Amino acid sequence: MNVSIRLLRYFIATAETGSTAAAAKTLNVSQPSISVAIRDLEGLFQQPLFSRDRSPGMTLTHFGARKLVEARQIVSAAKVFEADDGAEGEEGVAGEISIGVFTTIAARYLPIILRLAKERFPRLQINFIEGDLAKLESLLSSQQIELALTYDVGLPASIDMECIAELEPYALVHIGSELARQPGPLSLHQLAQKPFILIDLPHSRDFLLSPFWQYNLSPTIRYRTTSIEVAKGMVANGLGVSLLITSTESPAIVEKPIKEKILRQRLVIARAKQITQTRTSCLLAECMRDGAAEVLARQMTLQNAEAR
């Protein structure tokens, strides 16, 4: 039996959805077609791809997990082959690409990246997944996504990173507060004396608290949230101050630079080392670079306006 791309796609869909029924719905084919494909592949390899226990859903065996990585590589290469139709110029770029974006920065960066890609490559379909650092690492390692826009925090050596910006944390204060009216930067000591709203996510929380620790300060944490939008809403309602990295552009709050010299956070394009860079991924990476530059330019304009 020859292994076709169709069989591999059926196998991948089953592994990703956890059942032949869900895979059939995703691919718009019959469930028996999926079941037959799985049986054919297992017959070819003479090993099970999925365990046959009584738990709900289909769980990959160790052999199946290894074959899933290989199947994704083959299907990804096939997509690149199919998309290269000889069209001249970048506007002729077609096909499909999947990317990931760190949850807390998605709202700020992703719409701009998608707009740039749509303007430059109207025939390119971009699928995106938002996730925390652990999820993005898993998606990159399993080659479910080709690129991820994220922070340089805790990623393993198997992931290549290209730094496209170094972001400096800033204070977020209510527009009517005394801190907002104060000209120039704010000190960490001033922030530590106010009720503090902490973004309570793995890695993020320690990075946002480290500037205070660096100067032997302990902020008075009044609220903890995993959502930047919630933190912004709390600041906008005068419930406290916060320290963030991603620009917000909210009418009820003011971004103020920090007086002390503090660590910067690297914004990176991440990709698995074992995956081959395609022309499409390289072009989309350029959209990520230009999108980040556009965000930072806008943020600088706002900060300069505040300074005046």
Secondary structure as UniProt FT lines:
FT   HELIX           5..17
FT   HELIX           20..27
FT   HELIX           31..45
FT   HELIX           62..83
FT   HELIX           90..92
FT   STRAND          94..102
FT   HELIX           103..120
FT   STRAND          123..131
FT   HELIX           133..141
FT   TURN            142..143
FT   STRAND          147..151
FT   TURN            157..158
FT   STRAND          159..167
FT   STRAND          170..174
FT   TURN            175..176
FT   HELIX           178..181
FT   HELIX           188..192
FT   STRAND          195..199
FT   TURN            202..203
FT   HELIX           204..214
FT   TURN            215..216
FT   STRAND          220..225
FT   HELIX           228..236
FT   TURN            237..238
FT   STRAND          241..244
FT   TURN            251..252
FT   STRAND          253..256
FT   STRAND          265..272
FT   TURN            273..274
FT   HELIX           279..307
//
